[in-house]
Amino acid sequence: MDNNVSSTPYDDVFRTLLTDCTHLIIPVINEVFGEHYSGDEPIGREQNEHFFTKPDGSQEERISDSCLRILQKRYHIECQSRPDQTMVVRMFAYDVQIALAEHQLEDQVLTVDFPESAVLYLRHNSRTPDELLIRIVTRGGEVSYGIPVIKVQTYPLEEIFKKRLLFLLPFYIFRYEKQFAEMKQNQEKRDLLNRDYIQIQTWLTELEEAGTLDSYTKAAIIAMIRKVVEHIARKYPTVQEGVNAVMGGKVLDYEAKRIKQSGIEEGRLEGRKEGRKEGRLEGREEGQISALALSVKNLMENLSMTADDAMKAMGISESLWPKLKTML
């Protein structure tokens, strides 16, 4: 067994993207809970380690996938790879712990404020409900509340980009999971999958060029896409190779962290001299062009594309084509 292979790869991707690009969760929260956050609101990360007392009196630590605060509201979202009958029990247990963490006790009256909770299902079937229902019966009366279910596979690519649900992009591959065996022998089927990922690459590039998506976030999304594909299609190397070629091959193996650490995205700090600022931007552009050239080369080698077709598929401005061709 490979000790480097995580036993919870999808949870890891969920938590990594939430940690490194927290702002991407805002459109998801707007979509699920009917909120209208602009995305400029500060997001607080709440404690996600919880301790449960077992029947024998010992304590067990469990880690929830997320607990966030936006303004005065708390949100709890769990990532689940497939429907599970016990999920609603775990959601309630987490919600209780989150509520107790900020309880109010006054004149022997305990007040707890439960978070807004949802579960993200990467797989679902015809019996998967749209909402998990929790009903609490007490001597003082009965109360119930629903936990929305986000079914990733129900979101087509166009809707993901229209609603800016970019946080879901790493899990888009689950739409194709049941076709992997057929794709292994069928190039046309693989081409359909690759076209979707060419479209993802193109639209991400367009958002980046428009200034609505920074290079760090784009690179993080691509890296997480590749990590999910690497695990879910580990028995189907031809599927992996096609997606990796489209999404940059080995070029962006989580280059996001290196980009951020090297300060490429910090080039607009106030107080810098104009000349230094221009120099940093020039260096950034050169780095991006080199990365684009390697991505184009991957497409050419792995999908037998011409240089022009590869650059067109990636949505690269034609003004850059001559310079890129000298680097291939």
VEXDOGU-386549 format. One line per field, with one value per residue (C-alpha): residue in three letters; z, x, y. Coordinates in nm, 4 decimals. Each point is the difference from the previous one (the first is absolute). Layout:
aa	ALA,...
Z	Z,...
X	X,...
Y	Y,...
//
This chain:
aa	MET,ASP,ASN,ASN,VAL,SER,SER,THR,PRO,TYR,ASP,ASP,VAL,PHE,ARG,THR,LEU,LEU,THR,ASP,CYS,THR,HIS,LEU,ILE,ILE,PRO,VAL,ILE,ASN,GLU,VAL,PHE,GLY,GLU,HIS,TYR,SER,GLY,ASP,GLU,PRO,ILE,GLY,ARG,GLU,GLN,ASN,GLU,HIS,PHE,PHE,THR,LYS,PRO,ASP,GLY,SER,GLN,GLU,GLU,ARG,ILE,SER,ASP,SER,CYS,LEU,ARG,ILE,LEU,GLN,LYS,ARG,TYR,HIS,ILE,GLU,CYS,GLN,SER,ARG,PRO,ASP,GLN,THR,MET,VAL,VAL,ARG,MET,PHE,ALA,TYR,ASP,VAL,GLN,ILE,ALA,LEU,ALA,GLU,HIS,GLN,LEU,GLU,ASP,GLN,VAL,LEU,THR,VAL,ASP,PHE,PRO,GLU,SER,ALA,VAL,LEU,TYR,LEU,ARG,HIS,ASN,SER,ARG,THR,PRO,ASP,GLU,LEU,LEU,ILE,ARG,ILE,VAL,THR,ARG,GLY,GLY,GLU,VAL,SER,TYR,GLY,ILE,PRO,VAL,ILE,LYS,VAL,GLN,THR,TYR,PRO,LEU,GLU,GLU,ILE,PHE,LYS,LYS,ARG,LEU,LEU,PHE,LEU,LEU,PRO,PHE,TYR,ILE,PHE,ARG,TYR,GLU,LYS,GLN,PHE,ALA,GLU,MET,LYS,GLN,ASN,GLN,GLU,LYS,ARG,ASP,LEU,LEU,ASN,ARG,ASP,TYR,ILE,GLN,ILE,GLN,THR,TRP,LEU,THR,GLU,LEU,GLU,GLU,ALA,GLY,THR,LEU,ASP,SER,TYR,THR,LYS,ALA,ALA,ILE,ILE,ALA,MET,ILE,ARG,LYS,VAL,VAL,GLU,HIS,ILE,ALA,ARG,LYS,TYR,PRO,THR,VAL,GLN,GLU,GLY,VAL,ASN,ALA,VAL,MET,GLY,GLY,LYS,VAL,LEU,ASP,TYR,GLU,ALA,LYS,ARG,ILE,LYS,GLN,SER,GLY,ILE,GLU,GLU,GLY,ARG,LEU,GLU,GLY,ARG,LYS,GLU,GLY,ARG,LYS,GLU,GLY,ARG,LEU,GLU,GLY,ARG,GLU,GLU,GLY,GLN,ILE,SER,ALA,LEU,ALA,LEU,SER,VAL,LYS,ASN,LEU,MET,GLU,ASN,LEU,SER,MET,THR,ALA,ASP,ASP,ALA,MET,LYS,ALA,MET,GLY,ILE,SER,GLU,SER,LEU,TRP,PRO,LYS,LEU,LYS,THR,MET,LEU
Z	0.0000,-0.0906,0.3246,-0.1966,-0.1195,0.2183,0.1258,-0.0275,-0.3277,-0.0709,0.3527,-0.0362,-0.3230,0.1545,0.3056,-0.1997,-0.2382,0.2906,0.1820,-0.2948,-0.1895,0.2663,-0.2055,-0.2536,0.2508,0.0010,-0.3229,0.1289,0.3222,-0.2010,-0.2164,0.2822,0.2695,-0.2168,0.1246,-0.1947,0.1102,-0.2347,0.0693,0.1694,0.3467,0.2416,0.0532,0.3333,0.0400,0.3104,0.1969,-0.1727,0.2584,0.2150,0.2896,0.0605,0.3155,-0.0755,0.2040,0.1924,0.1085,-0.2283,-0.2476,-0.3753,-0.2180,-0.3298,-0.2546,-0.1996,-0.3554,0.0531,0.2423,-0.1224,0.1241,-0.2328,0.1825,0.2853,-0.1510,0.0173,-0.2799,0.0218,-0.3219,-0.0195,-0.3104,-0.0464,-0.2862,-0.0054,0.1755,0.3506,0.2316,0.3007,-0.1548,0.1624,0.3421,-0.0505,-0.1246,0.3119,0.2274,-0.1646,0.0143,0.3725,0.0628,-0.2133,0.1822,0.3427,-0.0865,0.0262,0.2431,0.2308,0.3605,0.1963,0.3116,-0.0552,-0.3494,-0.2758,-0.3465,-0.3005,-0.3553,-0.2633,-0.3212,-0.3523,-0.1164,-0.3319,-0.1376,-0.3343,-0.1669,-0.2738,-0.0992,0.0341,-0.1159,-0.0574,0.3717,0.1173,0.1525,-0.0699,0.3717,0.3162,0.2687,0.3714,0.2426,0.3682,0.2444,0.3503,0.2872,-0.1054,-0.3542,-0.3286,-0.2350,-0.3349,-0.2509,-0.3413,-0.1218,-0.3739,-0.2198,-0.2757,-0.2799,-0.1929,-0.3038,-0.0657,-0.0903,-0.3698,-0.0912,-0.1329,0.3267,0.2083,-0.1820,-0.0277,0.3771,0.0715,0.1833,-0.0774,0.3319,-0.1583,-0.3004,0.1555,0.0433,-0.3499,-0.1108,0.2050,-0.2820,-0.2157,0.2538,-0.1235,-0.3551,0.0838,-0.0940,-0.3412,-0.0476,0.0501,-0.3450,-0.1628,-0.1149,-0.1018,0.3546,0.1373,-0.2459,0.1413,0.3482,-0.1196,-0.1740,0.3318,0.1599,-0.2925,0.0634,0.3706,-0.0840,-0.2525,0.2325,0.2927,-0.2268,-0.1105,0.3625,0.0745,-0.2957,0.1028,0.3449,0.1851,0.0848,0.1201,-0.1172,0.3438,0.0217,-0.3577,0.0646,0.3248,-0.1766,-0.2756,0.2524,0.1943,-0.3234,-0.0777,0.3507,-0.0174,-0.3491,0.1113,0.2697,-0.1605,-0.3305,0.1457,-0.1800,-0.3311,-0.1016,-0.3411,0.1727,0.2311,-0.2807,-0.2073,0.2823,0.1215,-0.3496,-0.0279,0.3516,-0.0345,0.0511,0.2501,-0.0321,0.2740,0.2575,0.2645,-0.1250,0.1776,0.3277,-0.1669,-0.1842,0.3206,0.1968,-0.2657,0.0112,-0.3594,0.1144,0.2479,-0.2703,0.0612,0.3615,0.0821,0.0474,-0.2571,-0.2503,-0.3435,-0.1644,0.2373,-0.0498,-0.3765,0.0259,0.2102,-0.2406,-0.2914,0.1784,0.0768,-0.3667,-0.1056,0.2536,-0.1213,-0.3632,0.0863,0.1824,-0.2940,-0.2399,0.2064,0.0142,-0.3773,-0.0439,0.2236,-0.2095,-0.3213,0.1290,0.1832,-0.2233,-0.3338,-0.0472,-0.2173,0.1769,-0.1369,0.1090,0.3484,0.0506,-0.1313,0.2300,0.2991,-0.0943,-0.0374,-0.1643,-0.3598,0.0720,0.2140,-0.2552,-0.1791,0.3275,0.1303,-0.3202,0.0476,0.3381,-0.1192
X	0.0000,0.1291,0.0396,-0.0189,-0.3527,-0.2603,-0.2944,-0.2177,0.1108,-0.3256,-0.0265,0.3614,-0.0756,-0.3086,0.1936,0.3047,-0.2038,-0.2005,0.3214,0.1926,-0.2874,-0.2645,-0.1824,-0.1055,-0.2502,-0.2064,-0.1935,-0.0684,-0.1430,-0.2096,-0.1286,-0.0854,-0.1286,-0.1513,0.2449,0.1146,0.3571,0.2077,0.3192,0.1692,-0.1163,0.2701,-0.0137,0.0995,0.1179,-0.1505,0.1408,-0.0783,0.1432,-0.2751,0.0132,-0.2713,-0.0377,-0.0275,-0.2109,0.3088,0.0702,0.2984,0.0055,0.0288,0.1166,-0.1763,0.0787,-0.2765,0.0741,-0.0877,-0.1393,-0.0055,-0.1278,-0.1210,-0.1117,-0.2133,-0.0923,0.1801,0.0008,0.0868,0.0522,0.1126,0.1375,-0.1234,0.1056,-0.3222,-0.3413,0.0197,-0.2908,0.1972,0.0914,-0.2930,0.1100,0.3530,-0.1299,-0.2125,0.2894,0.2260,-0.2724,-0.0466,0.3733,0.0161,-0.3010,0.1432,0.3309,-0.1693,-0.2802,-0.1430,-0.0829,-0.1912,-0.2117,0.0308,-0.1496,0.2093,-0.0285,0.1626,0.0039,0.0201,0.1964,-0.1372,0.1012,0.0185,0.1581,0.1788,-0.0563,0.2510,-0.2111,-0.3718,-0.2736,-0.3745,-0.0646,0.2239,-0.2220,0.0360,-0.0033,0.0947,-0.2613,0.0705,-0.2933,0.0521,-0.2726,0.0033,-0.2442,-0.0239,-0.0985,0.1370,0.2352,0.1414,0.2438,0.1264,0.3561,0.0250,0.1734,0.2274,0.0155,0.3142,-0.0864,-0.3204,0.1951,0.0934,0.3138,-0.1856,-0.1904,0.3152,0.1614,-0.3183,-0.0499,0.3751,-0.0112,0.3680,0.0453,-0.1812,0.2333,0.2420,-0.2952,-0.1462,0.1681,-0.2547,-0.2510,0.2112,0.1012,-0.2410,0.1373,0.3673,-0.0044,-0.1449,0.2380,0.2941,-0.0631,-0.1889,0.1960,-0.3172,-0.1350,0.3277,-0.0127,-0.3386,0.1499,0.3065,-0.2175,-0.1635,0.3383,0.1181,-0.3099,0.0845,0.3536,-0.1311,-0.2579,0.2436,0.2470,-0.2694,-0.0871,0.3685,0.0459,-0.3099,0.1488,-0.2786,0.2202,0.3588,0.2782,0.0433,-0.3641,0.0001,0.3112,-0.1483,-0.3198,0.1960,0.2231,-0.3024,-0.1669,0.3090,0.0134,-0.3610,0.0494,0.3188,-0.1916,-0.3380,0.1531,0.3057,-0.0951,-0.0523,0.3300,-0.1306,-0.2712,0.2564,0.2405,-0.2628,-0.1206,0.3527,0.1070,-0.2870,0.0452,0.3715,0.1577,0.2831,0.0188,-0.2443,0.0535,-0.1200,0.2116,-0.2569,0.1891,0.3309,-0.1572,-0.1372,0.3196,0.2184,-0.2069,-0.1174,-0.3497,0.1347,0.1329,-0.2533,0.0898,-0.0474,0.3101,0.2138,0.1876,-0.1581,0.3111,0.0149,-0.3707,0.0375,0.2956,-0.1969,-0.2920,0.2354,0.1488,-0.3463,-0.0980,0.3131,-0.0746,-0.3574,0.1124,0.2486,-0.2731,-0.2363,0.2645,0.0441,-0.3782,-0.0240,0.2808,-0.1841,-0.3139,0.1971,0.1767,-0.2851,-0.2959,0.1813,-0.1026,0.1716,0.1468,-0.2762,-0.2774,0.1493,0.0309,-0.3494,-0.1404,0.1638,-0.1448,0.3424,-0.0012,0.1257,0.2403,0.2015,0.0100,0.3227,0.1930,-0.1345,0.0929,0.3638,-0.0058,-0.1491
Y	0.0000,0.3481,0.1937,0.3253,-0.0708,0.1672,-0.2033,0.3111,0.1620,0.1839,0.1378,0.1111,0.1859,0.1594,0.1201,0.1096,0.2135,0.1391,0.0922,0.1429,0.1651,0.0550,0.2651,-0.2666,-0.1395,0.3223,-0.0731,-0.3528,0.1424,0.2462,-0.2859,-0.2397,0.2340,0.2723,0.2614,0.3044,0.0543,0.2117,-0.1922,0.2948,-0.1020,-0.1224,-0.3760,-0.1459,-0.3583,-0.1581,-0.2926,-0.3308,-0.2407,-0.1467,-0.2467,-0.2591,-0.2058,-0.3725,-0.2466,-0.1122,0.3564,0.0570,0.2856,-0.0212,0.2869,0.0603,0.2670,0.1624,0.1116,0.3637,0.2508,0.3592,0.3313,0.2721,0.3132,-0.1357,-0.3359,-0.3334,-0.2581,-0.3683,-0.2010,-0.3622,-0.1740,-0.3577,-0.2279,-0.2024,-0.0166,-0.1375,-0.0819,0.1239,0.3365,0.1774,-0.1313,0.1331,0.3345,0.0411,-0.1005,0.2585,0.2664,-0.0578,0.0391,0.3149,0.1449,-0.0817,0.1648,0.3402,-0.0709,0.2599,-0.0818,0.2604,-0.0505,-0.3768,0.0329,-0.1582,0.1523,-0.1666,0.1331,-0.2737,0.0675,-0.0031,-0.3487,-0.1833,-0.3161,-0.0228,-0.3379,-0.0850,-0.3006,-0.0521,-0.2338,0.0143,-0.0521,0.2831,0.2704,0.3692,0.0646,-0.1860,0.0559,0.0171,-0.0143,0.0696,-0.1018,0.1470,0.0490,0.3621,-0.0839,-0.1172,0.1803,-0.1094,0.1405,-0.1046,-0.0363,0.0744,-0.2569,0.1300,-0.2589,0.0863,-0.2107,0.1974,0.3140,0.0243,0.1895,0.3035,0.0420,-0.0361,0.2919,0.2060,-0.0168,0.0164,-0.3335,-0.0517,-0.1777,-0.2969,-0.0308,-0.2530,-0.2375,0.0437,-0.3247,-0.1989,0.0596,-0.2325,-0.2633,-0.2675,0.0394,-0.0590,-0.3706,0.0820,0.2926,-0.2348,-0.1471,0.2864,0.3056,0.1858,-0.0290,0.1308,0.2876,0.1052,0.0078,0.1893,0.2592,0.0811,0.0531,0.2104,0.2113,0.0228,0.1106,0.2530,0.1534,0.0167,0.1797,0.2431,0.0774,0.0515,0.2326,0.1940,0.0509,-0.1843,-0.2996,0.0344,-0.2294,-0.1545,-0.1101,-0.1262,-0.2082,-0.1362,-0.1081,-0.1729,-0.1750,-0.1283,-0.1160,-0.2057,-0.1484,-0.1180,-0.1430,-0.1732,-0.1871,-0.0659,-0.1166,-0.1741,-0.3242,0.1809,0.1643,0.1084,0.2051,0.1569,0.0794,0.1769,0.2252,0.0710,0.1000,0.2463,0.1377,0.0591,-0.3417,0.0283,0.3775,0.0902,-0.2722,0.2422,0.2850,0.2193,-0.0186,0.0747,0.2926,0.1445,-0.0549,0.1584,0.3141,0.0033,0.0895,0.2559,0.2338,0.2724,0.0822,0.3668,0.2104,-0.1837,0.2095,0.0008,-0.1408,-0.2981,-0.0579,-0.0041,-0.2374,-0.2457,0.0073,-0.0589,-0.3011,-0.1294,0.0209,-0.1891,-0.2730,-0.0328,-0.0234,-0.2761,-0.1923,0.0457,-0.1302,-0.3162,-0.0489,0.0377,-0.2517,-0.2489,0.0316,-0.0474,-0.3108,-0.1681,0.0877,0.0200,0.3636,0.2567,0.3017,0.2245,-0.2395,-0.0360,0.3755,0.0555,-0.2704,0.1692,0.3373,0.1609,0.3425,-0.0215,0.2843,-0.2444,-0.2809,0.1043,0.0299,-0.3306,-0.1813,0.1007,-0.1757,-0.3334
//
